[in-house]
Amino acid sequence: MEKDIYYMIGIPGSGKSHAAQMKAAELGIPVLSSDNMRKELSGDAGDVETHSHKEIFERLRSEADWRIEEEKGFVWDATGIDAKFRREDIGRFRKKGARVIGLLMVTPKEICMERNRSRQRTVPEDVIESMDEQSRSAEHAINTELDLFDEVSLIDEDGDEVKVYEREAGRGEGTISREAKIIPGFKMK
């Protein structure tokens, strides 16, 4: 458990940050978050102007590297939707000896939109629409052959978690439970 990394995946409003905080509290580990890093650097989690996306993630990855080297786990809280970046991060963490557990938010888009409207700091609805489409595309869907998660669990809008995939130790194959079939575009190979 020391080097377990819980990798959050979900669109804005899906409950990702809340689930990350709950998982972190349950396990006694920190959350590494792009919003938290922005707040730490500029005093405002919504400030996307002062520090570049690249700088924010370089700092997060540096902290992640340190934690893995120190044999400490964490929750990685960023959208995780872009397959290229997600796979780079997972590969980086695994090369350093960490186990990576994907926590995929399966909150319906309509609920995400409603939650977003009630927030103090909102995300433009067209951005949420675009991210939702991206997350459902074959190009960005979780593919257990390419993403190399050690485990994958689904978390619904109520925070209920169900493990749907576990990679067999020492093998590239894994087992899947029936519940995984409910995720549009989820590729289990």
C-alpha positions in Angstrom: 0.0 0.0 0.0 2.9 2.4 0.6 3.5 3.0 -3.1 -0.1 2.7 -4.3 -1.2 5.6 -6.4 -4.9 6.3 -6.8 -5.4 7.9 -10.2 -8.7 9.9 -10.5 -10.4 10.1 -13.9 -13.5 12.2 -14.5 -15.0 15.3 -16.0 -15.6 18.5 -13.9 -18.6 18.0 -11.6 -18.3 14.3 -11.5 -17.3 14.3 -7.8 -13.7 13.5 -8.6 -12.1 15.8 -6.0 -14.6 14.8 -3.3 -13.9 11.1 -4.0 -10.1 11.9 -4.0 -10.5 13.5 -0.5 -12.5 10.6 0.8 -10.0 8.1 -0.5 -7.1 10.1 0.9 -8.7 10.4 4.3 -9.6 6.7 4.4 -5.9 5.7 3.6 -4.1 8.6 5.4 -2.4 9.8 2.3 -2.3 13.2 0.6 -4.0 14.4 -2.6 -1.8 15.7 -5.3 -4.0 18.0 -7.3 -3.5 20.6 -10.1 -6.1 22.9 -8.3 -4.3 22.6 -5.0 -0.9 23.3 -6.7 -2.4 26.5 -8.4 -3.8 27.6 -5.0 -0.4 27.0 -3.3 1.4 29.0 -6.0 -1.0 31.8 -6.6 -3.5 31.7 -3.8 -6.4 30.9 -6.2 -7.2 27.3 -7.5 -8.9 28.9 -10.5 -6.0 31.0 -11.6 -4.9 29.4 -14.9 -3.0 32.5 -16.0 -0.2 33.0 -13.5 1.4 29.6 -13.9 1.3 27.5 -17.0 -0.4 24.1 -17.2 3.1 22.7 -18.0 4.6 24.3 -14.9 1.8 23.1 -12.6 2.2 19.5 -13.8 6.0 19.6 -13.7 5.7 20.5 -10.0 3.1 17.8 -9.4 5.2 15.2 -11.1 8.2 16.2 -9.1 6.3 15.8 -5.9 4.9 12.5 -7.1 8.4 11.2 -7.9 9.6 12.2 -4.4 6.7 10.5 -2.7 7.2 7.3 -4.7 11.0 7.3 -3.9 10.1 7.7 -0.3 7.6 4.7 -0.6 4.6 6.9 0.1 1.3 6.7 -1.7 -1.0 9.5 -2.8 -4.2 10.3 -4.7 -3.6 11.9 -8.1 -6.4 14.3 -8.7 -6.5 15.7 -12.3 -9.1 15.0 -15.0 -7.1 12.0 -16.4 -9.2 12.1 -19.5 -6.5 12.7 -22.1 -5.1 9.2 -22.8 -1.7 10.4 -23.9 -1.0 12.3 -20.6 -2.7 9.6 -18.5 -0.6 6.8 -20.0 2.6 8.9 -19.6 1.9 9.5 -16.0 1.0 5.8 -15.3 4.1 4.6 -17.1 6.2 7.1 -15.1 4.7 6.0 -11.8 5.0 2.2 -12.6 8.7 2.6 -13.7 9.4 3.9 -10.2 7.8 0.8 -8.7 4.4 2.1 -7.8 1.1 0.3 -8.2 -1.5 2.4 -10.0 -5.2 2.1 -9.3 -7.6 3.9 -11.6 -10.7 5.4 -10.0 -13.1 6.2 -12.8 -16.0 8.6 -12.0 -19.1 7.4 -13.8 -21.4 10.3 -12.9 -23.9 11.1 -15.6 -23.1 14.3 -17.6 -26.4 15.9 -16.6 -25.5 15.6 -12.9 -22.0 17.0 -13.6 -23.6 20.0 -15.3 -26.0 20.6 -12.5 -23.3 20.4 -9.9 -21.1 22.8 -11.9 -23.8 25.4 -12.1 -24.1 25.4 -8.3 -20.3 25.9 -7.7 -18.7 29.2 -6.9 -16.0 28.5 -9.5 -17.6 27.1 -12.6 -16.2 25.5 -15.7 -17.8 26.6 -19.0 -20.5 24.1 -20.0 -19.1 23.8 -23.5 -15.8 22.7 -21.9 -17.6 20.0 -19.9 -19.5 18.9 -23.0 -16.2 18.6 -24.9 -14.4 16.7 -22.1 -17.4 14.3 -21.8 -17.2 13.6 -25.5 -13.4 13.2 -25.3 -13.8 10.8 -22.3 -16.2 8.6 -24.3 -14.1 8.5 -27.5 -12.3 5.3 -28.4 -9.1 7.2 -28.5 -9.3 8.3 -24.9 -11.2 5.4 -23.3 -9.5 3.4 -20.7 -7.8 0.5 -22.3 -6.2 -2.0 -19.9 -3.6 -3.0 -22.5 -2.5 0.6 -23.0 -3.2 2.3 -19.7 -1.5 -0.5 -17.6 -3.6 0.2 -14.4 -3.0 -2.5 -11.8 -6.7 -2.1 -10.8 -9.7 -0.1 -11.9 -12.7 0.8 -9.9 -15.8 2.8 -10.8 -17.2 5.4 -8.5 -20.7 6.6 -9.1 -22.4 10.0 -8.3 -23.2 8.8 -4.7 -19.5 7.9 -4.1 -20.1 4.1 -4.2 -17.0 2.3 -5.5 -16.9 -1.1 -7.3 -13.7 -2.7 -8.5 -14.1 -3.9 -12.1 -10.5 -4.9 -13.1 -7.4 -6.3 -11.5 -4.2 -7.1 -13.4 -2.7 -10.4 -12.5 0.6 -10.1 -10.7 3.5 -10.6 -13.1 1.3 -10.9 -16.1 -0.1 -8.5 -18.6 -3.6 -10.0 -18.3 -6.3 -9.2 -15.9 -9.8 -10.2 -14.9 -12.9 -8.2 -15.4 -16.1 -8.2 -13.5 -19.5 -7.9 -15.1 -20.0 -4.3 -13.8 -17.3 -3.0 -16.3 -19.7 -3.5 -19.1 -21.7 -0.4 -18.0 -18.9 2.0 -19.0 -19.2 3.3 -22.5 -16.0 2.8 -24.4 -14.2 1.0 -21.5 -11.8 -1.4 -23.2 -10.8 -4.5 -21.4 -8.3 -6.6 -23.2 
